[in-house]
Amino acid sequence: MKLNYDNQGSGQPVVLMHGMFGSLSNLGGVGRALADRYQVIAVDMRNHGESPHSMTMDYPAMAADIVELLDDLAFPQAHLLGHSMGGKVAMQVALNQPDRVASLIAADIAPVTYEPDRHGGVLAGLTALAEARPVSRQQADQLLARHVSEPGVRAFLLKNLRRAEDGRFDLLLYLDGILTNYHETLTLAPTGTPFKGPTLFIKGADSAYIQEKHRAEILRLFPHAQLKVVDNSGHWLHAEKPATFNKIVMDFLAEETGN
């Protein structure tokens, strides 16, 4: 699948992969910071943003999308940085095709299967938006607030709205593809041969996505993994503590590239 992407900067390539319900703009802060030293490719994952839609949505398929992008851009290798779902995709690429991955950064996600009820309110809220096709962003926020109480999360989700020709708002997300695969595939762990390359996991201190009980599996699949913790941050650590997050990423890549 040919993913939509944005390309900036020059140097060794770094591919940025957003999380579920996001788009390539979500990691824009770290992308701009990296573009002074690297060629940064931010992608819309399948069924997100401007990328194509598919009823197939699992980690092997999404990893293949990234490898196809590397092929199209003629990159033998790239550094991969993924947040949440994007982090699992990055891991899947590394576990399947380690020769294509110069280094791996996974932001607030572990290589484990998660309970499928973490996004229940979000899925219900997005379904309500898709059905209602609101006439304004204010109406959309009010509809979403019935299911999602946190203003910051609603603001993030509302970035997926696009005004249609009739003046109403539709979702950029291909919600049918996400809903069809959410419980069966998108909560699963990536699988494959352990990746022995440089790996960094970054955890939000207040988030439960990376836990002590995950350490053994992290080290089994990524034996050279490091862990950094961003204090006073949750799952959206790159948005909550951008300066700290960016510095951790920049320091890791500088150590691996000498740049």
VOSE-607168 format. One record per residue: residue in one letter; x, y, z of N, C-alpha, C in turn. Coordinates in steps of 0.02 Angstrom, whole numbers, padded with zeros to 5 digits, always signed. Layout:
% residues N
AXYZXYZXYZ;...
//
This chain:
% residues 259
M+00042-00060+00000+00000+00000+00000+00044+00063+00000;K+00028+00110-00044+00066+00172-00049+00040+00222+00003;L+00080+00233+00056+00059+00277+00109+00071+00350+00091;N+00027+00393+00116+00039+00465+00111+00093+00483+00161;Y+00138+00529+00142+00192+00547+00187+00215+00618+00174;D+00251+00645+00222+00282+00711+00217+00357+00700+00226;N+00397+00736+00186+00469+00726+00185+00503+00793+00196;Q+00547+00796+00246+00583+00858+00260+00653+00842+00285;G+00699+00890+00276+00767+00883+00300+00810+00842+00254;S+00872+00830+00277+00919+00789+00238+00964+00752+00286;G+00994+00698+00262+01037+00656+00303+01009+00586+00307;Q+01030+00550+00359+01004+00482+00368+00928+00484+00379;P+00891+00437+00349+00818+00440+00353+00792+00416+00421;V+00742+00452+00446+00705+00434+00506+00631+00433+00487;V+00597+00377+00498+00527+00370+00482+00486+00376+00546;L+00436+00420+00545+00393+00432+00603+00324+00401+00591;M+00301+00361+00639+00237+00326+00633+00192+00343+00693;H+00135+00373+00679+00089+00394+00731+00050+00336+00760;G+00012+00350+00812-00030+00300+00844-00100+00298+00815;M-00141+00254+00843-00209+00245+00820-00249+00310+00827;F-00291+00324+00777-00333+00383+00773-00293+00447+00759;G-00229+00441+00742-00188+00499+00730-00176+00512+00656;S-00123+00551+00642-00103+00566+00574-00030+00588+00576;L-00002+00601+00517+00069+00617+00514+00088+00681+00551;S+00039+00724+00566+00054+00785+00602+00066+00774+00676;N+00046+00715+00702+00050+00704+00775+00121+00706+00802;L+00169+00684+00762+00239+00685+00784+00277+00743+00751;G+00239+00796+00734+00269+00853+00700+00322+00888+00740;G+00314+00890+00807+00363+00924+00848+00431+00891+00846;V+00433+00827+00855+00497+00792+00852+00522+00790+00780;G+00477+00788+00732+00498+00789+00662+00535+00853+00644;R+00508+00909+00667+00542+00973+00653+00609+00977+00687;A+00613+00950+00747+00677+00950+00783+00729+00907+00748;L+00707+00851+00721+00753+00804+00689+00774+00828+00620;A+00733+00869+00587+00745+00887+00517+00808+00929+00508;D+00836+00957+00562+00899+00994+00556+00958+00947+00543;R+00950+00883+00560+01005+00836+00555+00990+00775+00512;Y+00926+00761+00502+00906+00699+00469+00853+00712+00415;Q+00844+00665+00371+00788+00666+00325+00730+00632+00360;V+00677+00669+00372+00621+00646+00413+00561+00632+00369;I+00536+00571+00373+00478+00550+00334+00423+00533+00383;A+00372+00576+00387+00314+00564+00430+00258+00535+00388;V+00229+00480+00410+00180+00444+00369+00111+00446+00401;D+00060+00444+00357-00008+00426+00378-00013+00350+00372;M-00026+00316+00427-00034+00244+00425-00098+00226+00386;R-00102+00164+00361-00162+00145+00323-00225+00157+00366;N-00278+00178+00332-00342+00194+00364-00340+00257+00406;H-00287+00297+00399-00279+00360+00435-00259+00415+00387;G-00278+00476+00404-00257+00534+00365-00274+00527+00292;E-00225+00541+00249-00235+00539+00177-00212+00473+00145;S-00194+00425+00187-00173+00360+00160-00232+00318+00138;P-00220+00267+00095-00275+00225+00070-00311+00187+00125;H-00371+00165+00108-00413+00126+00155-00410+00052+00137;S-00417+00011+00189-00418-00062+00179-00453-00095+00237;M-00488-00149+00223-00517-00189+00277-00466-00234+00309;T-00407-00240+00278-00352-00277+00309-00311-00227+00350;M-00304-00241+00413-00266-00195+00457-00237-00235+00514;D-00177-00260+00503-00141-00295+00556-00068-00274+00553;Y-00029-00295+00602+00039-00270+00605+00084-00295+00548;P+00078-00357+00526+00117-00377+00467+00101-00334+00406;A+00037-00320+00394+00018-00280+00336+00045-00209+00342;M+00039-00180+00402+00063-00111+00411+00139-00107+00409;A+00173-00159+00432+00245-00162+00426+00266-00166+00353;A+00228-00205+00314+00242-00210+00242+00233-00142+00208;D+00185-00102+00231+00176-00035+00204+00239+00007+00213;I+00270+00002+00272+00330+00041+00287+00389+00016+00244;V+00396-00048+00236+00449-00075+00194+00439-00053+00122;E+00377-00053+00099+00364-00030+00031+00383+00044+00023;L+00370+00084+00074+00390+00154+00072+00466+00161+00069;L+00502+00121+00110+00575+00123+00107+00600+00104+00038;D+00568+00055+00007+00587+00035-00061+00574+00091-00110;D+00516+00122-00106+00498+00176-00152+00546+00235-00146;L+00570+00248-00085+00615+00304-00073+00688+00283-00081;A+00699+00220-00098+00767+00193-00108+00811+00200-00046;F+00780+00185+00012+00817+00184+00075+00833+00112+00093;P+00896+00092+00091+00913+00024+00113+00896+00013+00187;Q+00905+00066+00227+00891+00064+00298+00862+00131+00320;A+00828+00130+00377+00804+00192+00407+00800+00182+00482;H+00802+00236+00519+00786+00237+00590+00710+00242+00595;L+00680+00202+00638+00607+00201+00645+00587+00227+00713;L+00540+00273+00714+00512+00299+00777+00437+00294+00772;G+00407+00256+00818+00335+00249+00818+00305+00259+00887;H+00247+00291+00889+00211+00301+00951+00150+00254+00953;S+00141+00218+01008+00083+00176+01019+00076+00126+00962;M+00020+00127+00925+00013+00081+00869+00071+00085+00821;G+00094+00147+00808+00151+00156+00764+00214+00123+00791;G+00220+00122+00857+00277+00088+00888+00274+00013+00876;K+00214-00016+00879+00208-00088+00865+00224-00102+00791;V+00204-00057+00747+00221-00066+00677+00297-00064+00668;A+00329-00016+00700+00402-00011+00696+00435-00075+00722;M+00410-00101+00778+00436-00163+00805+00427-00220+00755;Q+00368-00223+00723+00355-00278+00676+00404-00275+00617;V+00419-00216+00592+00468-00210+00539+00536-00237+00562;A+00556-00216+00623+00621-00237+00649+00624-00313+00660;L+00569-00342+00683+00568-00414+00696+00565-00455+00632;N+00537-00426+00579+00531-00462+00515+00589-00449+00467;Q+00611-00386+00465+00663-00368+00417+00715-00323+00452;P+00755-00353+00496+00802-00313+00536+00854-00276+00495;D+00869-00302+00435+00918-00269+00393+00895-00201+00368;R+00829-00187+00372+00803-00123+00349+00800-00071+00405;V+00816-00091+00466+00808-00047+00525+00876-00031+00555;A+00895+00033+00550+00958+00055+00579+00953+00060+00655;S+00896+00084+00679+00882+00085+00751+00807+00092+00759;L+00783+00077+00819+00712+00075+00833+00697+00115+00896;I+00646+00159+00892+00622+00195+00951+00547+00183+00956;A+00525+00156+01013+00455+00142+01026+00431+00186+01083;A+00384+00230+01069+00360+00278+01119+00297+00252+01153;D+00303+00238+01216+00249+00217+01261+00206+00160+01234;I+00240+00107+01216+00207+00046+01195+00256-00012+01206;A+00230-00070+01222+00270-00130+01233+00250-00184+01182;P+00293-00233+01170+00278-00286+01122+00234-00340+01154;V+00176-00320+01178+00130-00366+01213+00060-00356+01186;T+00016-00404+01202-00055-00398+01186-00090-00360+01242;Y-00130-00310+01222-00166-00269+01271-00240-00288+01273;E-00272-00271+01328-00344-00282+01333-00379-00238+01281;P-00432-00264+01249-00463-00228+01194-00513-00174+01215;D-00517-00157+01279-00567-00108+01299-00537-00039+01314;R-00474-00028+01296-00441+00035+01313-00472+00094+01276;H-00499+00083+01217-00524+00139+01177-00600+00136+01167;G-00635+00104+01214-00707+00097+01205-00743+00162+01196;G-00730+00212+01238-00763+00276+01233-00744+00313+01169;V-00680+00307+01150-00657+00340+01089-00693+00310+01028;L-00696+00244+01024-00729+00212+00967-00802+00231+00964;A-00835+00233+01021-00906+00252+01022-00914+00325+01001;G-00869+00368+01023-00874+00439+01005-00862+00450+00931;L-00812+00416+00903-00798+00423+00832-00855+00395+00790;T-00885+00341+00812-00942+00313+00777-01000+00363+00776;A-01011+00396+00833-01064+00447+00837-01050+00505+00789;L-00987+00526+00784-00970+00579+00738-00982+00558+00665;A-00961+00497+00649-00969+00473+00580-01043+00470+00561;E-01085+00450+00607-01156+00444+00593-01191+00512+00590;A-01171+00558+00633-01204+00623+00638-01182+00672+00584;R-01120+00666+00562-01091+00714+00515-01106+00785+00537;P-01075+00808+00591-01091+00874+00621-01080+00931+00572;V-01114+00987+00586-01109+01045+00543-01056+01094+00566;S-01030+01084+00627-00978+01129+00654-00932+01089+00699;R-00873+01117+00711-00827+01085+00757-00854+01088+00829;Q-00891+01140+00845-00920+01145+00911-00971+01089+00922;Q-01013+01077+00872-01061+01022+00878-01024+00955+00882;A-00970+00948+00844-00931+00886+00847-00902+00875+00916;D-00876+00928+00946-00848+00921+01013-00902+00902+01064;Q-00961+00931+01057-01016+00914+01102-01037+00841+01095;L-01040+00817+01034-01056+00746+01023-01003+00701+01053;L-00940+00719+01042-00885+00677+01066-00882+00678+01142;A-00901+00734+01173-00897+00741+01246-00943+00692+01282;R-00993+00666+01248-01037+00616+01279-01000+00550+01291;H-00945+00541+01257-00908+00478+01261-00836+00487+01286;V-00807+00546+01276-00737+00560+01293-00736+00623+01336;S-00718+00616+01399-00722+00673+01445-00662+00720+01442;E-00603+00693+01422-00542+00733+01424-00539+00781+01365;P-00537+00847+01377-00534+00895+01322-00474+00885+01275;G-00417+00867+01304-00357+00857+01263-00365+00799+01214;V-00396+00745+01238-00407+00687+01194-00457+00705+01139;R-00510+00743+01157-00558+00763+01107-00525+00808+01054;A-00483+00854+01076-00449+00898+01028-00406+00857+00980;F-00373+00806+01005-00333+00762+00963-00377+00726+00912;L-00433+00698+00935-00477+00660+00891-00509+00705+00839;L-00525+00767+00857-00559+00812+00811-00514+00835+00754;K-00450+00822+00759-00405+00837+00703-00421+00792+00643;N-00460+00740+00654-00478+00694+00599-00538+00718+00559;L-00566+00776+00575-00623+00801+00539-00603+00836+00474;R-00642+00826+00422-00632+00861+00359-00701+00882+00333;R-00705+00946+00313-00769+00971+00288-00784+00945+00218;A-00843+00917+00210-00864+00890+00145-00895+00945+00102;E-00910+00928+00041-00938+00977-00006-01005+01004+00017;D-01043+00964+00055-01108+00987+00078-01104+01028+00142;G-01043+01042+00165-01033+01084+00224-01029+01046+00290;R-01046+00983+00290-01042+00942+00351-00971+00914+00358;F-00957+00888+00418-00891+00861+00432-00892+00785+00430;D-00843+00757+00394-00832+00685+00393-00765+00669+00425;L-00755+00605+00441-00692+00583+00470-00642+00563+00415;L-00580+00585+00423-00527+00560+00380-00513+00486+00394;L-00523+00465+00455-00512+00395+00473-00559+00349+00435;Y-00534+00291+00414-00577+00239+00387-00600+00197+00446;L-00654+00218+00477-00675+00189+00540-00696+00116+00532;D-00726+00098+00475-00747+00028+00465-00686-00018+00469;G-00631+00001+00437-00571-00041+00439-00542-00047+00509;I-00543+00009+00546-00516+00007+00614-00561-00035+00660;L-00626-00024+00656-00672-00061+00699-00671-00136+00685;T-00666-00154+00622-00666-00224+00603-00606-00261+00632;N-00550-00227+00637-00488-00259+00657-00467-00244+00729;Y-00501-00198+00762-00477-00175+00827-00471-00231+00878;H-00524-00268+00889-00522-00318+00942-00481-00380+00924;E-00479-00397+00860-00447-00459+00839-00372-00451+00825;T-00351-00395+00798-00282-00389+00775-00243-00330+00804;L-00276-00273+00815-00239-00212+00833-00217-00211+00906;T-00244-00256+00946-00221-00261+01016-00165-00312+01023;L-00149-00349+00970-00101-00404+00975-00029-00379+00979;A+00015-00424+01002+00086-00409+01005+00118-00421+00937;P+00170-00383+00920+00209-00399+00861+00248-00464+00873;T+00263-00500+00820+00298-00564+00827+00354-00569+00776;G+00403-00611+00790+00457-00622+00743+00521-00639+00777;T+00575-00637+00740+00642-00652+00765+00669-00592+00804;P+00700-00603+00863+00725-00547+00902+00769-00500+00861;F+00759-00436+00872+00797-00383+00839+00855-00364+00884;K+00916-00372+00859+00975-00360+00899+01007-00292+00888;G+00972-00249+00852+00997-00182+00839+00982-00134+00897;P+01005-00072+00891+00994-00022+00944+00919-00007+00951;T+00895-00010+01012+00823-00001+01026+00813+00041+01088;L+00766+00087+01083+00748+00130+01140+00673+00128+01150;F+00653+00113+01211+00583+00121+01232+00578+00183+01275;I+00529+00225+01261+00518+00286+01300+00450+00280+01333;K+00448+00285+01398+00387+00276+01436+00363+00341+01467;G+00299+00355+01463+00269+00408+01503+00261+00383+01574;A+00288+00420+01622+00290+00396+01691+00220+00380+01718;D+00169+00416+01696+00102+00406+01722+00060+00360+01678;S+00091+00329+01629+00056+00284+01583+00067+00211+01603;A+00017+00170+01589+00022+00099+01605+00038+00055+01545;Y+00056+00086+01489+00068+00047+01428+00133+00007+01432;I+00183+00033+01467+00245-00005+01479+00249-00017+01554;Q+00250-00081+01575+00251-00098+01645+00310-00144+01660;E+00326-00150+01723+00381-00193+01744+00371-00265+01720;K+00309-00288+01718+00294-00356+01697+00309-00367+01623;H+00318-00313+01586+00334-00319+01514+00409-00324+01501;R+00450-00313+01553+00522-00309+01542+00550-00372+01509;A+00530-00430+01533+00558-00493+01507+00544-00500+01432;E+00483-00484+01411+00466-00491+01340+00502-00439+01298;I+00508-00378+01325+00546-00327+01289+00617-00350+01276;L+00649-00376+01328+00719-00397+01321+00726-00461+01281;R+00675-00503+01280+00678-00563+01238+00678-00544+01164;L+00635-00498+01146+00629-00479+01075+00679-00425+01055;F+00700-00384+01104+00745-00328+01089+00801-00329+01142;P+00848-00375+01135+00897-00387+01189+00942-00327+01204;H+00947-00278+01159+00988-00219+01173+00946-00158+01188;A+00885-00170+01212+00839-00114+01225+00861-00073+01285;Q+00853-00008+01278+00859+00039+01333+00789+00064+01350;L+00781+00091+01411+00717+00121+01431+00730+00190+01461;K+00694+00239+01436+00695+00306+01464+00624+00323+01487;V+00619+00359+01542+00554+00377+01570+00547+00453+01570;V+00491+00477+01544+00476+00549+01544+00430+00564+01603;D+00456+00600+01652+00417+00615+01712+00357+00659+01697;N+00305+00652+01739+00246+00694+01734+00214+00693+01665;S+00213+00635+01635+00181+00628+01569+00144+00561+01566;G+00093+00559+01523+00056+00499+01512+00071+00469+01444;H+00019+00441+01413+00028+00406+01349+00048+00453+01293;W+00026+00516+01297+00040+00565+01244+00103+00605+01263;L+00155+00570+01283+00215+00601+01310+00248+00649+01262;H+00245+00636+01197+00277+00680+01148+00242+00747+01144;A+00177+00749+01161+00139+00811+01161+00140+00845+01230;E+00143+00804+01283+00140+00831+01350+00207+00860+01373;K+00262+00828+01353+00329+00849+01372+00374+00849+01310;P+00359+00893+01261+00394+00889+01197+00469+00901+01202;A+00490+00948+01243+00562+00963+01247+00600+00903+01275;T+00573+00872+01327+00606+00813+01356+00606+00755+01307;F+00548+00743+01277+00542+00688+01229+00591+00698+01170;N+00592+00758+01142+00635+00771+01085+00708+00762+01102;K+00728+00783+01162+00798+00776+01183+00817+00703+01189;I+00773+00662+01218+00788+00591+01224+00797+00559+01155;V+00753+00576+01108+00758+00549+01040+00822+00573+01007;M+00835+00638+01012+00895+00666+00979+00959+00637+01008;D+00961+00628+01073+01022+00601+01105+01033+00528+01083;F+00980+00489+01079+00986+00420+01059+01010+00415+00986;L+00980+00453+00942+01000+00451+00872+01070+00478+00862;A+01089+00529+00900+01156+00556+00894+01209+00503+00914;E+01192+00465+00965+01239+00412+00987+01246+00358+00933;E+01190+00344+00898+01191+00290+00848+01220+00314+00781;T+01213+00378+00766+01233+00403+00700+01295+00446+00702;G+01314+00470+00762+01369+00517+00765+01352+00586+00739;N+01286+00599+00734+01262+00662+00705+01234+00707+00759;
//
